[in-house]
Amino acid sequence: MPIMQKIIPNRMVIFARDVQNITGRSERASRLLLQRIRQALDKKAGQFISIAEFCRYTGLSEEEVRSYLNR
């Protein structure tokens, strides 16, 4: 019998811990950055920030961020 492998899709959202690892900022500064992005995009407090939205706001390359997160 073949072993079934679970396929995990690429993530669509970015979290404060990811921002921390990518930018080297503290946890608090990372959360504040995500909060500023939410405000700029007119999102509510609990809504997610996509990787594409994060990259547009920060000017980082989406390909580089995705490859970093897929490690």
Predicted model as a PDB file, atoms N, CA, C, CB and O in Angstrom, pLDDT in the B-factor column:
MODEL        1                                                                  
ATOM      1  N   MET A   1       0.831  -1.189   0.000  1.00 52.00           N  
ATOM      2  CA  MET A   1       0.000   0.000   0.000  1.00 52.00           C  
ATOM      3  C   MET A   1       0.875   1.253   0.000  1.00 52.00           C  
ATOM      4  CB  MET A   1      -0.945  -0.002   1.213  1.00 52.00           C  
ATOM      5  O   MET A   1       1.834   1.348   0.766  1.00 52.00           O  
ATOM      6  N   PRO A   2       0.544   2.196  -0.851  1.00 60.00           N  
ATOM      7  CA  PRO A   2       1.328   3.439  -0.855  1.00 60.00           C  
ATOM      8  C   PRO A   2       1.022   4.271   0.384  1.00 60.00           C  
ATOM      9  CB  PRO A   2       1.038   4.261  -2.128  1.00 60.00           C  
ATOM     10  O   PRO A   2      -0.100   4.286   0.892  1.00 60.00           O  
ATOM     11  N   ILE A   3       2.025   4.938   0.836  1.00 64.00           N  
ATOM     12  CA  ILE A   3       1.871   5.823   1.993  1.00 64.00           C  
ATOM     13  C   ILE A   3       1.319   7.156   1.497  1.00 64.00           C  
ATOM     14  CB  ILE A   3       3.236   6.022   2.753  1.00 64.00           C  
ATOM     15  O   ILE A   3       1.861   7.771   0.578  1.00 64.00           O  
ATOM     16  N   MET A   4       0.237   7.583   2.123  1.00 66.00           N  
ATOM     17  CA  MET A   4      -0.376   8.858   1.742  1.00 66.00           C  
ATOM     18  C   MET A   4       0.435   9.995   2.361  1.00 66.00           C  
ATOM     19  CB  MET A   4      -1.873   8.927   2.199  1.00 66.00           C  
ATOM     20  O   MET A   4       0.736   9.989   3.554  1.00 66.00           O  
ATOM     21  N   GLN A   5       0.771  10.945   1.539  1.00 68.00           N  
ATOM     22  CA  GLN A   5       1.490  12.104   2.033  1.00 68.00           C  
ATOM     23  C   GLN A   5       0.520  13.274   2.137  1.00 68.00           C  
ATOM     24  CB  GLN A   5       2.690  12.453   1.113  1.00 68.00           C  
ATOM     25  O   GLN A   5      -0.288  13.518   1.240  1.00 68.00           O  
ATOM     26  N   LYS A   6       0.616  13.965   3.215  1.00 67.00           N  
ATOM     27  CA  LYS A   6      -0.222  15.136   3.417  1.00 67.00           C  
ATOM     28  C   LYS A   6       0.427  16.312   2.705  1.00 67.00           C  
ATOM     29  CB  LYS A   6      -0.426  15.437   4.934  1.00 67.00           C  
ATOM     30  O   LYS A   6       1.580  16.654   2.969  1.00 67.00           O  
ATOM     31  N   ILE A   7      -0.317  16.919   1.810  1.00 66.00           N  
ATOM     32  CA  ILE A   7       0.189  18.068   1.064  1.00 66.00           C  
ATOM     33  C   ILE A   7      -0.248  19.332   1.791  1.00 66.00           C  
ATOM     34  CB  ILE A   7      -0.322  18.062  -0.418  1.00 66.00           C  
ATOM     35  O   ILE A   7      -1.437  19.578   1.993  1.00 66.00           O  
ATOM     36  N   ILE A   8       0.741  20.120   2.175  1.00 63.00           N  
ATOM     37  CA  ILE A   8       0.470  21.357   2.891  1.00 63.00           C  
ATOM     38  C   ILE A   8       0.584  22.510   1.896  1.00 63.00           C  
ATOM     39  CB  ILE A   8       1.451  21.547   4.099  1.00 63.00           C  
ATOM     40  O   ILE A   8       1.656  22.738   1.336  1.00 63.00           O  
ATOM     41  N   PRO A   9      -0.503  23.233   1.674  1.00 68.00           N  
ATOM     42  CA  PRO A   9      -0.436  24.347   0.721  1.00 68.00           C  
ATOM     43  C   PRO A   9       0.400  25.504   1.273  1.00 68.00           C  
ATOM     44  CB  PRO A   9      -1.850  24.840   0.378  1.00 68.00           C  
ATOM     45  O   PRO A   9       0.605  25.629   2.481  1.00 68.00           O  
ATOM     46  N   ASN A  10       0.862  26.323   0.373  1.00 78.00           N  
ATOM     47  CA  ASN A  10       1.608  27.517   0.792  1.00 78.00           C  
ATOM     48  C   ASN A  10       0.690  28.441   1.566  1.00 78.00           C  
ATOM     49  CB  ASN A  10       2.214  28.255  -0.429  1.00 78.00           C  
ATOM     50  O   ASN A  10      -0.497  28.561   1.261  1.00 78.00           O  
ATOM     51  N   ARG A  11       1.246  29.085   2.558  1.00 84.00           N  
ATOM     52  CA  ARG A  11       0.460  30.016   3.370  1.00 84.00           C  
ATOM     53  C   ARG A  11       0.137  31.265   2.582  1.00 84.00           C  
ATOM     54  CB  ARG A  11       1.206  30.384   4.654  1.00 84.00           C  
ATOM     55  O   ARG A  11       0.863  31.664   1.672  1.00 84.00           O  
ATOM     56  N   MET A  12      -0.973  31.866   2.958  1.00 91.00           N  
ATOM     57  CA  MET A  12      -1.386  33.126   2.331  1.00 91.00           C  
ATOM     58  C   MET A  12      -1.184  34.311   3.260  1.00 91.00           C  
ATOM     59  CB  MET A  12      -2.846  33.050   1.906  1.00 91.00           C  
ATOM     60  O   MET A  12      -1.111  35.452   2.803  1.00 91.00           O  
ATOM     61  N   VAL A  13      -1.091  34.051   4.565  1.00 95.00           N  
ATOM     62  CA  VAL A  13      -1.038  35.145   5.537  1.00 95.00           C  
ATOM     63  C   VAL A  13       0.319  35.197   6.222  1.00 95.00           C  
ATOM     64  CB  VAL A  13      -2.148  34.991   6.582  1.00 95.00           C  
ATOM     65  O   VAL A  13       1.078  34.228   6.227  1.00 95.00           O  
ATOM     66  N   ILE A  14       0.596  36.352   6.795  1.00 96.00           N  
ATOM     67  CA  ILE A  14       1.854  36.558   7.499  1.00 96.00           C  
ATOM     68  C   ILE A  14       1.536  36.942   8.940  1.00 96.00           C  
ATOM     69  CB  ILE A  14       2.726  37.654   6.800  1.00 96.00           C  
ATOM     70  O   ILE A  14       0.574  37.663   9.204  1.00 96.00           O  
ATOM     71  N   PHE A  15       2.343  36.459   9.852  1.00 96.00           N  
ATOM     72  CA  PHE A  15       2.138  36.680  11.278  1.00 96.00           C  
ATOM     73  C   PHE A  15       3.295  37.492  11.852  1.00 96.00           C  
ATOM     74  CB  PHE A  15       1.998  35.338  12.024  1.00 96.00           C  
ATOM     75  O   PHE A  15       4.327  37.666  11.205  1.00 96.00           O  
ATOM     76  N   ALA A  16       3.108  37.983  13.066  1.00 96.00           N  
ATOM     77  CA  ALA A  16       4.132  38.819  13.708  1.00 96.00           C  
ATOM     78  C   ALA A  16       5.457  38.070  13.828  1.00 96.00           C  
ATOM     79  CB  ALA A  16       3.658  39.274  15.101  1.00 96.00           C  
ATOM     80  O   ALA A  16       6.523  38.669  13.683  1.00 96.00           O  
ATOM     81  N   ARG A  17       5.396  36.776  14.090  1.00 96.00           N  
ATOM     82  CA  ARG A  17       6.631  35.985  14.214  1.00 96.00           C  
ATOM     83  C   ARG A  17       7.386  35.949  12.887  1.00 96.00           C  
ATOM     84  CB  ARG A  17       6.309  34.545  14.679  1.00 96.00           C  
ATOM     85  O   ARG A  17       8.616  35.987  12.867  1.00 96.00           O  
ATOM     86  N   ASP A  18       6.651  35.877  11.789  1.00 96.00           N  
ATOM     87  CA  ASP A  18       7.283  35.910  10.469  1.00 96.00           C  
ATOM     88  C   ASP A  18       7.947  37.259  10.225  1.00 96.00           C  
ATOM     89  CB  ASP A  18       6.251  35.619   9.367  1.00 96.00           C  
ATOM     90  O   ASP A  18       9.079  37.325   9.747  1.00 96.00           O  
ATOM     91  N   VAL A  19       7.241  38.326  10.552  1.00 97.00           N  
ATOM     92  CA  VAL A  19       7.794  39.676  10.384  1.00 97.00           C  
ATOM     93  C   VAL A  19       9.055  39.825  11.227  1.00 97.00           C  
ATOM     94  CB  VAL A  19       6.749  40.757  10.778  1.00 97.00           C  
ATOM     95  O   VAL A  19      10.039  40.425  10.795  1.00 97.00           O  
ATOM     96  N   GLN A  20       9.010  39.274  12.425  1.00 96.00           N  
ATOM     97  CA  GLN A  20      10.164  39.305  13.323  1.00 96.00           C  
ATOM     98  C   GLN A  20      11.370  38.625  12.676  1.00 96.00           C  
ATOM     99  CB  GLN A  20       9.824  38.624  14.663  1.00 96.00           C  
ATOM    100  O   GLN A  20      12.474  39.169  12.691  1.00 96.00           O  
ATOM    101  N   ASN A  21      11.158  37.445  12.113  1.00 94.00           N  
ATOM    102  CA  ASN A  21      12.248  36.692  11.496  1.00 94.00           C  
ATOM    103  C   ASN A  21      12.756  37.349  10.223  1.00 94.00           C  
ATOM    104  CB  ASN A  21      11.799  35.284  11.194  1.00 94.00           C  
ATOM    105  O   ASN A  21      13.957  37.331   9.952  1.00 94.00           O  
ATOM    106  N   ILE A  22      11.860  37.923   9.446  1.00 94.00           N  
ATOM    107  CA  ILE A  22      12.252  38.549   8.177  1.00 94.00           C  
ATOM    108  C   ILE A  22      13.009  39.847   8.408  1.00 94.00           C  
ATOM    109  CB  ILE A  22      11.020  38.815   7.310  1.00 94.00           C  
ATOM    110  O   ILE A  22      14.035  40.091   7.774  1.00 94.00           O  
ATOM    111  N   THR A  23      12.506  40.683   9.317  1.00 94.00           N  
ATOM    112  CA  THR A  23      13.071  42.031   9.486  1.00 94.00           C  
ATOM    113  C   THR A  23      14.071  42.157  10.618  1.00 94.00           C  
ATOM    114  CB  THR A  23      11.973  43.002   9.713  1.00 94.00           C  
ATOM    115  O   THR A  23      14.866  43.097  10.642  1.00 94.00           O  
ATOM    116  N   GLY A  24      14.043  41.220  11.559  1.00 95.00           N  
ATOM    117  CA  GLY A  24      14.924  41.327  12.712  1.00 95.00           C  
ATOM    118  C   GLY A  24      14.386  42.267  13.778  1.00 95.00           C  
ATOM    119  O   GLY A  24      15.094  42.597  14.730  1.00 95.00           O  
ATOM    120  N   ARG A  25      13.145  42.698  13.627  1.00 95.00           N  
ATOM    121  CA  ARG A  25      12.532  43.583  14.620  1.00 95.00           C  
ATOM    122  C   ARG A  25      12.059  42.789  15.819  1.00 95.00           C  
ATOM    123  CB  ARG A  25      11.361  44.361  14.008  1.00 95.00           C  
ATOM    124  O   ARG A  25      11.977  41.561  15.779  1.00 95.00           O  
ATOM    125  N   SER A  26      11.752  43.505  16.881  1.00 97.00           N  
ATOM    126  CA  SER A  26      11.223  42.865  18.087  1.00 97.00           C  
ATOM    127  C   SER A  26       9.781  42.424  17.839  1.00 97.00           C  
ATOM    128  CB  SER A  26      11.300  43.829  19.308  1.00 97.00           C  
ATOM    129  O   SER A  26       9.170  42.800  16.839  1.00 97.00           O  
ATOM    130  N   GLU A  27       9.250  41.628  18.755  1.00 96.00           N  
ATOM    131  CA  GLU A  27       7.867  41.161  18.622  1.00 96.00           C  
ATOM    132  C   GLU A  27       6.904  42.346  18.627  1.00 96.00           C  
ATOM    133  CB  GLU A  27       7.511  40.176  19.760  1.00 96.00           C  
ATOM    134  O   GLU A  27       5.980  42.407  17.816  1.00 96.00           O  
ATOM    135  N   ARG A  28       7.120  43.262  19.524  1.00 97.00           N  
ATOM    136  CA  ARG A  28       6.243  44.434  19.643  1.00 97.00           C  
ATOM    137  C   ARG A  28       6.283  45.275  18.368  1.00 97.00           C  
ATOM    138  CB  ARG A  28       6.652  45.293  20.859  1.00 97.00           C  
ATOM    139  O   ARG A  28       5.237  45.689  17.869  1.00 97.00           O  
ATOM    140  N   ALA A  29       7.466  45.529  17.843  1.00 98.00           N  
ATOM    141  CA  ALA A  29       7.601  46.319  16.618  1.00 98.00           C  
ATOM    142  C   ALA A  29       6.958  45.599  15.431  1.00 98.00           C  
ATOM    143  CB  ALA A  29       9.086  46.604  16.324  1.00 98.00           C  
ATOM    144  O   ALA A  29       6.392  46.241  14.546  1.00 98.00           O  
ATOM    145  N   SER A  30       7.043  44.280  15.413  1.00 97.00           N  
ATOM    146  CA  SER A  30       6.428  43.496  14.342  1.00 97.00           C  
ATOM    147  C   SER A  30       4.913  43.579  14.408  1.00 97.00           C  
ATOM    148  CB  SER A  30       6.877  42.037  14.420  1.00 97.00           C  
ATOM    149  O   SER A  30       4.249  43.709  13.380  1.00 97.00           O  
ATOM    150  N   ARG A  31       4.363  43.505  15.619  1.00 97.00           N  
ATOM    151  CA  ARG A  31       2.910  43.623  15.775  1.00 97.00           C  
ATOM    152  C   ARG A  31       2.436  45.021  15.388  1.00 97.00           C  
ATOM    153  CB  ARG A  31       2.495  43.306  17.224  1.00 97.00           C  
ATOM    154  O   ARG A  31       1.378  45.176  14.776  1.00 97.00           O  
ATOM    155  N   LEU A  32       3.216  46.030  15.744  1.00 97.00           N  
ATOM    156  CA  LEU A  32       2.860  47.407  15.375  1.00 97.00           C  
ATOM    157  C   LEU A  32       2.900  47.609  13.862  1.00 97.00           C  
ATOM    158  CB  LEU A  32       3.807  48.403  16.059  1.00 97.00           C  
ATOM    159  O   LEU A  32       2.059  48.318  13.310  1.00 97.00           O  
ATOM    160  N   LEU A  33       3.868  46.993  13.189  1.00 97.00           N  
ATOM    161  CA  LEU A  33       3.942  47.089  11.740  1.00 97.00           C  
ATOM    162  C   LEU A  33       2.703  46.463  11.106  1.00 97.00           C  
ATOM    163  CB  LEU A  33       5.218  46.408  11.217  1.00 97.00           C  
ATOM    164  O   LEU A  33       2.109  47.049  10.201  1.00 97.00           O  
ATOM    165  N   LEU A  34       2.308  45.279  11.573  1.00 97.00           N  
ATOM    166  CA  LEU A  34       1.100  44.646  11.050  1.00 97.00           C  
ATOM    167  C   LEU A  34      -0.134  45.495  11.334  1.00 97.00           C  
ATOM    168  CB  LEU A  34       0.928  43.252  11.652  1.00 97.00           C  
ATOM    169  O   LEU A  34      -1.051  45.556  10.516  1.00 97.00           O  
ATOM    170  N   GLN A  35      -0.156  46.146  12.488  1.00 97.00           N  
ATOM    171  CA  GLN A  35      -1.276  47.030  12.834  1.00 97.00           C  
ATOM    172  C   GLN A  35      -1.324  48.232  11.876  1.00 97.00           C  
ATOM    173  CB  GLN A  35      -1.149  47.517  14.307  1.00 97.00           C  
ATOM    174  O   GLN A  35      -2.404  48.627  11.435  1.00 97.00           O  
ATOM    175  N   ARG A  36      -0.168  48.808  11.556  1.00 97.00           N  
ATOM    176  CA  ARG A  36      -0.119  49.937  10.618  1.00 97.00           C  
ATOM    177  C   ARG A  36      -0.578  49.515   9.221  1.00 97.00           C  
ATOM    178  CB  ARG A  36       1.306  50.515  10.551  1.00 97.00           C  
ATOM    179  O   ARG A  36      -1.254  50.269   8.522  1.00 97.00           O  
ATOM    180  N   ILE A  37      -0.197  48.292   8.827  1.00 97.00           N  
ATOM    181  CA  ILE A  37      -0.629  47.779   7.526  1.00 97.00           C  
ATOM    182  C   ILE A  37      -2.144  47.617   7.515  1.00 97.00           C  
ATOM    183  CB  ILE A  37       0.064  46.430   7.204  1.00 97.00           C  
ATOM    184  O   ILE A  37      -2.800  47.979   6.539  1.00 97.00           O  
ATOM    185  N   ARG A  38      -2.708  47.070   8.604  1.00 97.00           N  
ATOM    186  CA  ARG A  38      -4.168  46.924   8.707  1.00 97.00           C  
ATOM    187  C   ARG A  38      -4.866  48.274   8.590  1.00 97.00           C  
ATOM    188  CB  ARG A  38      -4.549  46.253  10.038  1.00 97.00           C  
ATOM    189  O   ARG A  38      -5.870  48.402   7.889  1.00 97.00           O  
ATOM    190  N   GLN A  39      -4.334  49.273   9.273  1.00 97.00           N  
ATOM    191  CA  GLN A  39      -4.923  50.612   9.222  1.00 97.00           C  
ATOM    192  C   GLN A  39      -4.848  51.197   7.817  1.00 97.00           C  
ATOM    193  CB  GLN A  39      -4.218  51.541  10.212  1.00 97.00           C  
ATOM    194  O   GLN A  39      -5.807  51.806   7.342  1.00 97.00           O  
ATOM    195  N   ALA A  40      -3.708  51.013   7.152  1.00 97.00           N  
ATOM    196  CA  ALA A  40      -3.531  51.539   5.802  1.00 97.00           C  
ATOM    197  C   ALA A  40      -4.477  50.868   4.812  1.00 97.00           C  
ATOM    198  CB  ALA A  40      -2.088  51.355   5.351  1.00 97.00           C  
ATOM    199  O   ALA A  40      -4.910  51.487   3.840  1.00 97.00           O  
ATOM    200  N   LEU A  41      -4.795  49.599   5.064  1.00 97.00           N  
ATOM    201  CA  LEU A  41      -5.684  48.847   4.169  1.00 97.00           C  
ATOM    202  C   LEU A  41      -7.130  48.886   4.632  1.00 97.00           C  
ATOM    203  CB  LEU A  41      -5.224  47.405   4.065  1.00 97.00           C  
ATOM    204  O   LEU A  41      -7.992  48.237   4.040  1.00 97.00           O  
ATOM    205  N   ASP A  42      -7.399  49.642   5.686  1.00 97.00           N  
ATOM    206  CA  ASP A  42      -8.745  49.776   6.249  1.00 97.00           C  
ATOM    207  C   ASP A  42      -9.343  48.424   6.642  1.00 97.00           C  
ATOM    208  CB  ASP A  42      -9.659  50.471   5.249  1.00 97.00           C  
ATOM    209  O   ASP A  42     -10.493  48.116   6.329  1.00 97.00           O  
ATOM    210  N   LYS A  43      -8.520  47.622   7.344  1.00 97.00           N  
ATOM    211  CA  LYS A  43      -8.974  46.324   7.834  1.00 97.00           C  
ATOM    212  C   LYS A  43      -9.273  46.422   9.324  1.00 97.00           C  
ATOM    213  CB  LYS A  43      -7.914  45.225   7.559  1.00 97.00           C  
ATOM    214  O   LYS A  43      -8.760  47.298  10.020  1.00 97.00           O  
ATOM    215  N   LYS A  44     -10.105  45.516   9.795  1.00 95.00           N  
ATOM    216  CA  LYS A  44     -10.446  45.480  11.218  1.00 95.00           C  
ATOM    217  C   LYS A  44      -9.357  44.745  11.996  1.00 95.00           C  
ATOM    218  CB  LYS A  44     -11.822  44.800  11.437  1.00 95.00           C  
ATOM    219  O   LYS A  44      -8.483  44.112  11.403  1.00 95.00           O  
ATOM    220  N   ALA A  45      -9.413  44.830  13.315  1.00 89.00           N  
ATOM    221  CA  ALA A  45      -8.354  44.308  14.185  1.00 89.00           C  
ATOM    222  C   ALA A  45      -8.078  42.824  13.997  1.00 89.00           C  
ATOM    223  CB  ALA A  45      -8.711  44.557  15.613  1.00 89.00           C  
ATOM    224  O   ALA A  45      -6.916  42.422  14.052  1.00 89.00           O  
ATOM    225  N   GLY A  46      -9.079  42.002  13.779  1.00 89.00           N  
ATOM    226  CA  GLY A  46      -8.849  40.559  13.692  1.00 89.00           C  
ATOM    227  C   GLY A  46      -8.563  40.030  12.306  1.00 89.00           C  
ATOM    228  O   GLY A  46      -8.329  38.833  12.140  1.00 89.00           O  
ATOM    229  N   GLN A  47      -8.576  40.897  11.303  1.00 96.00           N  
ATOM    230  CA  GLN A  47      -8.391  40.428   9.938  1.00 96.00           C  
ATOM    231  C   GLN A  47      -6.922  40.157   9.637  1.00 96.00           C  
ATOM    232  CB  GLN A  47      -8.947  41.444   8.953  1.00 96.00           C  
ATOM    233  O   GLN A  47      -6.026  40.810  10.172  1.00 96.00           O  
ATOM    234  N   PHE A  48      -6.699  39.176   8.766  1.00 96.00           N  
ATOM    235  CA  PHE A  48      -5.342  38.764   8.413  1.00 96.00           C  
ATOM    236  C   PHE A  48      -4.727  39.719   7.397  1.00 96.00           C  
ATOM    237  CB  PHE A  48      -5.344  37.337   7.860  1.00 96.00           C  
ATOM    238  O   PHE A  48      -5.429  40.424   6.672  1.00 96.00           O  
ATOM    239  N   ILE A  49      -3.400  39.722   7.365  1.00 97.00           N  
ATOM    240  CA  ILE A  49      -2.624  40.436   6.365  1.00 97.00           C  
ATOM    241  C   ILE A  49      -2.012  39.379   5.452  1.00 97.00           C  
ATOM    242  CB  ILE A  49      -1.519  41.356   7.023  1.00 97.00           C  
ATOM    243  O   ILE A  49      -1.334  38.464   5.920  1.00 97.00           O  
ATOM    244  N   SER A  50      -2.249  39.507   4.158  1.00 96.00           N  
ATOM    245  CA  SER A  50      -1.682  38.527   3.233  1.00 96.00           C  
ATOM    246  C   SER A  50      -0.208  38.848   2.989  1.00 96.00           C  
ATOM    247  CB  SER A  50      -2.468  38.511   1.891  1.00 96.00           C  
ATOM    248  O   SER A  50       0.263  39.953   3.259  1.00 96.00           O  
ATOM    249  N   ILE A  51       0.488  37.864   2.480  1.00 96.00           N  
ATOM    250  CA  ILE A  51       1.902  38.062   2.160  1.00 96.00           C  
ATOM    251  C   ILE A  51       2.037  39.128   1.077  1.00 96.00           C  
ATOM    252  CB  ILE A  51       2.557  36.731   1.701  1.00 96.00           C  
ATOM    253  O   ILE A  51       2.950  39.953   1.123  1.00 96.00           O  
ATOM    254  N   ALA A  52       1.125  39.110   0.101  1.00 96.00           N  
ATOM    255  CA  ALA A  52       1.166  40.110  -0.975  1.00 96.00           C  
ATOM    256  C   ALA A  52       0.953  41.515  -0.424  1.00 96.00           C  
ATOM    257  CB  ALA A  52       0.101  39.797  -2.042  1.00 96.00           C  
ATOM    258  O   ALA A  52       1.642  42.450  -0.833  1.00 96.00           O  
ATOM    259  N   GLU A  53       0.005  41.677   0.502  1.00 97.00           N  
ATOM    260  CA  GLU A  53      -0.243  42.992   1.105  1.00 97.00           C  
ATOM    261  C   GLU A  53       0.965  43.461   1.898  1.00 97.00           C  
ATOM    262  CB  GLU A  53      -1.480  42.947   2.012  1.00 97.00           C  
ATOM    263  O   GLU A  53       1.338  44.632   1.830  1.00 97.00           O  
ATOM    264  N   PHE A  54       1.581  42.552   2.650  1.00 97.00           N  
ATOM    265  CA  PHE A  54       2.784  42.877   3.420  1.00 97.00           C  
ATOM    266  C   PHE A  54       3.897  43.345   2.490  1.00 97.00           C  
ATOM    267  CB  PHE A  54       3.252  41.658   4.244  1.00 97.00           C  
ATOM    268  O   PHE A  54       4.573  44.336   2.767  1.00 97.00           O  
ATOM    269  N   CYS A  55       4.081  42.634   1.395  1.00 97.00           N  
ATOM    270  CA  CYS A  55       5.156  42.973   0.463  1.00 97.00           C  
ATOM    271  C   CYS A  55       4.905  44.309  -0.230  1.00 97.00           C  
ATOM    272  CB  CYS A  55       5.315  41.873  -0.578  1.00 97.00           C  
ATOM    273  O   CYS A  55       5.837  45.093  -0.412  1.00 97.00           O  
ATOM    274  N   ARG A  56       3.665  44.579  -0.617  1.00 97.00           N  
ATOM    275  CA  ARG A  56       3.342  45.867  -1.235  1.00 97.00           C  
ATOM    276  C   ARG A  56       3.627  47.012  -0.273  1.00 97.00           C  
ATOM    277  CB  ARG A  56       1.870  45.901  -1.676  1.00 97.00           C  
ATOM    278  O   ARG A  56       4.150  48.050  -0.680  1.00 97.00           O  
ATOM    279  N   TYR A  57       3.285  46.828   1.008  1.00 97.00           N  
ATOM    280  CA  TYR A  57       3.469  47.891   1.996  1.00 97.00           C  
ATOM    281  C   TYR A  57       4.949  48.123   2.299  1.00 97.00           C  
ATOM    282  CB  TYR A  57       2.719  47.550   3.286  1.00 97.00           C  
ATOM    283  O   TYR A  57       5.392  49.267   2.404  1.00 97.00           O  
ATOM    284  N   THR A  58       5.715  47.031   2.440  1.00 97.00           N  
ATOM    285  CA  THR A  58       7.113  47.158   2.847  1.00 97.00           C  
ATOM    286  C   THR A  58       8.075  47.338   1.684  1.00 97.00           C  
ATOM    287  CB  THR A  58       7.516  45.957   3.631  1.00 97.00           C  
ATOM    288  O   THR A  58       9.211  47.774   1.873  1.00 97.00           O  
ATOM    289  N   GLY A  59       7.615  46.999   0.467  1.00 97.00           N  
ATOM    290  CA  GLY A  59       8.503  47.108  -0.689  1.00 97.00           C  
ATOM    291  C   GLY A  59       9.411  45.906  -0.871  1.00 97.00           C  
ATOM    292  O   GLY A  59      10.304  45.929  -1.717  1.00 97.00           O  
ATOM    293  N   LEU A  60       9.197  44.866  -0.097  1.00 96.00           N  
ATOM    294  CA  LEU A  60       9.995  43.647  -0.241  1.00 96.00           C  
ATOM    295  C   LEU A  60       9.468  42.810  -1.395  1.00 96.00           C  
ATOM    296  CB  LEU A  60       9.985  42.827   1.065  1.00 96.00           C  
ATOM    297  O   LEU A  60       8.293  42.905  -1.751  1.00 96.00           O  
ATOM    298  N   SER A  61      10.328  41.995  -1.976  1.00 95.00           N  
ATOM    299  CA  SER A  61       9.942  41.124  -3.073  1.00 95.00           C  
ATOM    300  C   SER A  61       9.110  39.950  -2.544  1.00 95.00           C  
ATOM    301  CB  SER A  61      11.193  40.613  -3.824  1.00 95.00           C  
ATOM    302  O   SER A  61       9.501  39.277  -1.590  1.00 95.00           O  
ATOM    303  N   GLU A  62       7.966  39.720  -3.177  1.00 94.00           N  
ATOM    304  CA  GLU A  62       7.093  38.633  -2.734  1.00 94.00           C  
ATOM    305  C   GLU A  62       7.759  37.270  -2.907  1.00 94.00           C  
ATOM    306  CB  GLU A  62       5.775  38.668  -3.504  1.00 94.00           C  
ATOM    307  O   GLU A  62       7.558  36.379  -2.081  1.00 94.00           O  
ATOM    308  N   GLU A  63       8.538  37.095  -3.954  1.00 93.00           N  
ATOM    309  CA  GLU A  63       9.226  35.828  -4.193  1.00 93.00           C  
ATOM    310  C   GLU A  63      10.232  35.529  -3.077  1.00 93.00           C  
ATOM    311  CB  GLU A  63       9.938  35.858  -5.556  1.00 93.00           C  
ATOM    312  O   GLU A  63      10.326  34.401  -2.595  1.00 93.00           O  
ATOM    313  N   GLU A  64      10.980  36.561  -2.678  1.00 93.00           N  
ATOM    314  CA  GLU A  64      11.961  36.369  -1.610  1.00 93.00           C  
ATOM    315  C   GLU A  64      11.288  36.045  -0.283  1.00 93.00           C  
ATOM    316  CB  GLU A  64      12.830  37.612  -1.461  1.00 93.00           C  
ATOM    317  O   GLU A  64      11.743  35.165   0.447  1.00 93.00           O  
ATOM    318  N   VAL A  65      10.207  36.751   0.030  1.00 94.00           N  
ATOM    319  CA  VAL A  65       9.495  36.509   1.297  1.00 94.00           C  
ATOM    320  C   VAL A  65       8.909  35.103   1.298  1.00 94.00           C  
ATOM    321  CB  VAL A  65       8.369  37.564   1.514  1.00 94.00           C  
ATOM    322  O   VAL A  65       9.031  34.383   2.289  1.00 94.00           O  
ATOM    323  N   ARG A  66       8.272  34.702   0.191  1.00 91.00           N  
ATOM    324  CA  ARG A  66       7.694  33.354   0.122  1.00 91.00           C  
ATOM    325  C   ARG A  66       8.768  32.272   0.246  1.00 91.00           C  
ATOM    326  CB  ARG A  66       6.925  33.175  -1.193  1.00 91.00           C  
ATOM    327  O   ARG A  66       8.568  31.275   0.939  1.00 91.00           O  
ATOM    328  N   SER A  67       9.898  32.465  -0.420  1.00 89.00           N  
ATOM    329  CA  SER A  67      10.972  31.466  -0.322  1.00 89.00           C  
ATOM    330  C   SER A  67      11.529  31.414   1.095  1.00 89.00           C  
ATOM    331  CB  SER A  67      12.103  31.782  -1.323  1.00 89.00           C  
ATOM    332  O   SER A  67      11.903  30.342   1.571  1.00 89.00           O  
ATOM    333  N   TYR A  68      11.587  32.550   1.770  1.00 89.00           N  
ATOM    334  CA  TYR A  68      12.053  32.582   3.151  1.00 89.00           C  
ATOM    335  C   TYR A  68      11.084  31.837   4.070  1.00 89.00           C  
ATOM    336  CB  TYR A  68      12.225  34.034   3.624  1.00 89.00           C  
ATOM    337  O   TYR A  68      11.506  31.100   4.961  1.00 89.00           O  
ATOM    338  N   LEU A  69       9.779  32.033   3.845  1.00 89.00           N  
ATOM    339  CA  LEU A  69       8.771  31.395   4.703  1.00 89.00           C  
ATOM    340  C   LEU A  69       8.659  29.896   4.430  1.00 89.00           C  
ATOM    341  CB  LEU A  69       7.408  32.060   4.498  1.00 89.00           C  
ATOM    342  O   LEU A  69       8.232  29.148   5.309  1.00 89.00           O  
ATOM    343  N   ASN A  70       9.031  29.444   3.242  1.00 83.00           N  
ATOM    344  CA  ASN A  70       8.921  28.028   2.898  1.00 83.00           C  
ATOM    345  C   ASN A  70      10.102  27.199   3.363  1.00 83.00           C  
ATOM    346  CB  ASN A  70       8.770  27.878   1.423  1.00 83.00           C  
ATOM    347  O   ASN A  70      10.140  25.995   3.111  1.00 83.00           O  
ATOM    348  N   ARG A  71      11.052  27.800   4.024  1.00 77.00           N  
ATOM    349  CA  ARG A  71      12.221  27.057   4.527  1.00 77.00           C  
ATOM    350  C   ARG A  71      11.850  26.114   5.607  1.00 77.00           C  
ATOM    351  CB  ARG A  71      13.278  27.990   5.031  1.00 77.00           C  
ATOM    352  O   ARG A  71      12.712  25.414   6.138  1.00 77.00           O  
TER     353      ARG A  71                                                      
ENDMDL                                                                          
END                                                                             
